[in-house]
Amino acid sequence: MVPIGILTTVTTETPARGGRGARERLAATAAKLFYRNGINATGVEMVIQQAKVSKRTLYQHFSSKTELVENYLRMFDAEGTPMERPLDRTDLAPRERLLAIFDAPPVEQFRGCPFHNAAVESAGAWPTVDELVRTHKRRFAERLVAVAGEAGAADPYALGNQLLVLFEGATALATSLNDTAALLHARAAAAKLIDEAT
């Protein structure tokens, strides 16, 4: 499985055509295209062409585009999105881990959270996709609550959920404006919330 970084440059090189590794190549190509271009704007033909496989090969591994989308989200769910991964860092104190989720290096095109983007594009049309989004967001909230507890919050549940709202709003606004300044403002607000809560 090729990890796809939200805030890092994704390689545009496609491995040479061949039978071995076709599923992984399809999954990685679809993930790159879905994240960069959007799910609805990415047709199956584009995935096939860039993965250098036949349509038959695609359908041997994925029964539909929806299944390909579900696989894309499951890849992120298993690894966590790059902006969520600081919560797992052992080299940072809990307070710093909570603040690190708001750190975003400058990029040419900020695309935000793949789960939020998928929910917007689904608009209720893909129930399994919507459930994957909800499950992931609930798990992210639980992780924030747990780290808030480690940071010494008097009410970890409240702090974790407040940080979740800040994070979701900031990443959505940064995506809409293609400007990560919203994350800087959210980080400053988060620091105040954490200090007040602890």
C-alpha positions in Angstrom: 0.0 0.0 0.0 1.4 3.4 -1.0 0.7 6.0 1.7 -0.7 9.2 0.3 0.3 12.3 2.1 -2.3 15.1 2.4 0.2 17.8 2.8 3.1 16.3 0.9 3.8 16.0 -2.8 2.4 12.8 -4.1 4.6 11.2 -6.7 3.2 11.3 -10.2 5.3 8.4 -11.5 3.3 5.3 -12.3 4.9 1.9 -12.1 5.4 0.1 -15.3 2.5 -2.0 -16.6 2.3 -5.5 -15.4 0.0 -8.0 -13.7 1.8 -8.2 -10.3 0.8 -5.4 -7.9 -2.1 -4.3 -10.0 -4.5 -3.9 -7.0 -2.0 -1.9 -5.1 -1.2 0.3 -8.1 -4.9 0.8 -8.7 -5.5 1.7 -5.1 -2.6 4.1 -4.9 -3.5 5.8 -8.2 -7.2 6.2 -7.3 -6.2 7.6 -3.9 -3.9 10.2 -5.5 -6.5 11.2 -8.0 -9.5 11.2 -5.7 -7.6 13.4 -3.2 -6.1 15.8 -5.7 -9.0 16.1 -8.2 -12.0 15.0 -6.2 -14.0 11.8 -6.3 -16.7 12.9 -8.7 -14.2 14.5 -11.1 -12.1 11.3 -11.3 -13.6 8.8 -13.7 -12.7 5.1 -13.8 -11.1 5.7 -17.2 -8.6 8.1 -15.7 -7.7 5.7 -12.9 -7.2 2.9 -15.5 -5.1 5.1 -17.7 -2.8 6.4 -15.0 -2.5 3.0 -13.3 -1.7 1.5 -16.7 -4.1 -1.4 -16.3 -7.0 -2.7 -18.4 -10.6 -2.1 -17.4 -10.9 -5.8 -16.9 -8.1 -5.7 -14.4 -9.7 -2.9 -12.5 -13.0 -4.9 -12.2 -11.2 -8.0 -11.2 -10.0 -6.1 -8.1 -12.8 -3.6 -7.5 -16.4 -4.3 -8.4 -17.3 -0.6 -8.8 -16.0 2.9 -8.5 -17.8 3.1 -5.1 -15.7 0.1 -3.9 -12.6 1.9 -5.0 -13.7 5.0 -3.0 -14.3 2.9 0.0 -10.9 1.3 -0.3 -9.3 4.8 -0.6 -11.0 5.9 2.7 -10.1 2.6 4.4 -6.4 3.2 3.5 -6.5 6.6 5.3 -8.5 5.2 8.1 -5.9 2.5 8.8 -3.0 5.0 8.6 -4.7 8.1 9.9 -4.5 11.3 7.8 -1.2 13.1 8.0 -2.7 16.0 10.0 -4.1 13.5 12.6 -0.9 11.5 13.0 0.8 13.9 15.4 -1.6 12.6 18.1 0.4 9.4 18.0 3.8 11.0 18.4 5.7 9.8 21.5 8.3 12.6 21.2 5.8 15.3 22.0 4.0 16.2 25.2 0.2 15.8 25.1 -0.4 19.6 24.8 2.0 19.8 21.8 0.4 16.8 20.2 -3.0 18.5 20.3 -1.6 21.6 18.8 0.4 19.8 16.1 -2.8 18.7 14.3 -3.2 22.3 13.2 0.3 22.5 11.6 0.2 22.6 7.9 3.2 23.4 5.7 2.5 25.7 2.7 1.3 23.8 -0.3 0.2 24.8 -3.8 -3.3 23.3 -3.4 -4.6 22.6 0.1 -7.2 19.8 -0.1 -8.0 19.3 3.6 -9.4 16.2 5.0 -10.2 13.3 2.6 -13.1 12.2 4.9 -14.7 15.6 4.9 -14.2 15.9 1.1 -15.8 12.5 0.6 -18.8 13.4 2.8 -19.4 16.5 0.8 -19.1 14.7 -2.5 -21.3 11.8 -1.4 -24.1 14.1 -0.1 -25.8 11.0 1.1 -25.6 9.1 -2.2 -23.0 6.5 -1.0 -24.2 5.1 2.4 -21.1 2.9 2.9 -18.9 5.9 2.3 -20.9 8.1 4.6 -20.6 5.4 7.3 -16.8 5.2 6.9 -16.6 9.0 7.3 -18.7 8.9 10.4 -16.8 6.1 11.9 -13.5 7.8 11.2 -14.6 11.1 12.7 -15.9 9.5 15.8 -12.6 7.7 16.3 -10.7 10.9 15.7 -12.9 12.6 18.4 -12.1 9.7 20.8 -8.4 10.1 20.2 -8.6 13.9 20.8 -10.5 13.2 24.1 -7.8 10.7 25.2 -4.9 13.1 24.5 -6.8 15.9 26.2 -7.0 13.6 29.2 -3.3 13.0 29.0 -2.8 16.7 28.9 -4.6 17.0 32.2 -7.9 18.5 31.1 -10.5 18.8 33.8 -13.1 17.7 31.2 -11.3 15.8 28.5 -14.5 15.1 26.6 -15.4 18.8 26.3 -11.9 19.8 25.3 -11.5 17.0 22.8 -14.7 17.9 21.1 -14.0 21.7 21.1 -10.7 20.9 19.4 -12.5 18.7 16.9 -14.8 21.5 16.0 -11.9 23.9 15.6 -10.0 21.5 13.5 -12.9 20.6 11.2 -13.8 24.2 10.6 -10.3 25.3 10.0 -9.5 22.5 7.5 -12.7 23.1 5.7 -12.1 26.9 5.5 -8.5 26.4 4.4 -9.7 24.1 1.7 -12.3 26.5 0.5 -9.9 29.4 0.4 -6.8 27.4 -0.5 -5.1 29.3 2.4 -3.8 27.6 5.5 -4.0 30.8 7.6 -7.2 29.5 9.0 -5.2 26.7 10.7 -2.9 29.2 12.3 -5.8 31.1 13.8 -7.4 27.8 14.9 -4.0 26.7 16.5 -3.9 30.0 18.5 -7.5 29.4 19.7 -6.7 25.8 20.5 -3.8 26.8 22.7 -6.1 29.1 24.7 -8.7 26.4 25.1 -6.1 23.9 26.2 -4.5 26.3 28.7 -7.9 27.2 30.2 -9.0 23.5 30.4 -5.8 22.3 32.1 
